[in-house]
Amino acid sequence: MSMVYIVEDDEALARELQRLLRLQGYEALVCDNFPLAAQGALAANADCVLLDLNLPGADGHGICRSIREQSSVPIIVVTSSESEFDEVLALGLGANDYVTKPYRPAALLARVAVQLRGGASGAGERMAHGGVVLDVARGTVTVGQNSAELTRNEQRILQLLMSQPKRVFTRQEIMCDLWESDAFIDDNTLTVNVTRLRRTLAQIGASEDFIKTRRGVGYYL
């Protein structure tokens, strides 16, 4: 069951969102400490975050940045601000979608469902974990000021691992993901691709154990 974390200072609206999400079969948790909202979302192991920007005692943009620096969890900004600057800034900080109030509940739920499926198409998606940022549209990976291009297979492997950090993906799961994208790959080829990906990440400053091995099983972040 997917977990949606709600960061909203209008308590009535937050509880209504929680009720609607639960009716749709999701777990839903309402943040009760805005200065610690980012930590709360990560501690809840959220699969999607609904984030207001105008919060008492906290900066919504700062929360967005903090979450994105540590996780690739989808973030949907839900705010009364119709400022183009706020929208551009939020998306630039890693938000996946931007919804202005008032909104139709059914439309918001549809957007949540899209993000939980992994996005409408993946185009323009940026994923981040442990200081490593993957630009899916460009096929590049960045650490700090250093960037590198990835091969198609390397990108697919990193994208899969970053979709659920700390989960161990078996070698078979990774190969199946690559096969579904029309990229032929066998067990030996997977090992070669992971080795090259690790080398590329190390060259731009990622930690040596960014991609970890569970011996006899597979890989994880």
C-alpha positions, 0 to 999 in steps of 0.5 A: 500500500502506497504512503502519501505524506501531506504537508498542509497547514489548513488542518481541515483541508489536510484531513479531507485530503487524508480521508480521500486518499484513504478511500482510494486505498492509500495510506496517508499521514498528515505532517504535524511539525512543519520545520521537520517536514522533510525529516517526517516525509523520509521517516514515513518512507513516503511514496509521494509527498503533497507539499504546500509552499506557504507554511507557518515557521517553515519554507516550502521551497526549502522543504522541497530542496531538502527532500530532493537532496535525500530522496527521489520520492515524487513531490506534488506542490499543492499551493494557493500561489499562482506565481510563475516564479514559485512554480518555476522555482519549485520545479527547479528544486525537484518537484514533480508536479505543481497544482494550484488551489482551489483544485478538483479532488479527483484531478489531484488524486489522478496526479497522485496516481500518475506519480505513483506509477512513475510519472506520465512518461519519465520525460524531464524527470530528475531523480536524486539520492545521496548527492547523485542526481540523474536527469532522465531526459538528458541521460546525464548524472551529476555529483556537485559540479561534475557531470557525465553522460550514461549509456542507455543500459547504465541509465536504466539500471541507475534509474531503477535503483534510484526509484526505491533506494535501500531496496535490493533489486535482484539481478533478474529484476534488473535484467527484466527491466532492461529487456522490457525496454528492448535492451538485450542483456544477459547476466555477464553483460549486467555485471559489465554495465554495473562495473562501468556505471560504478566507475563513471559515478566514482569519476564524478565524485560519488562515494565508492559504495554508492551502488552496493552489492548484496552477494548472490542476490543483486544491487541496491543504493 
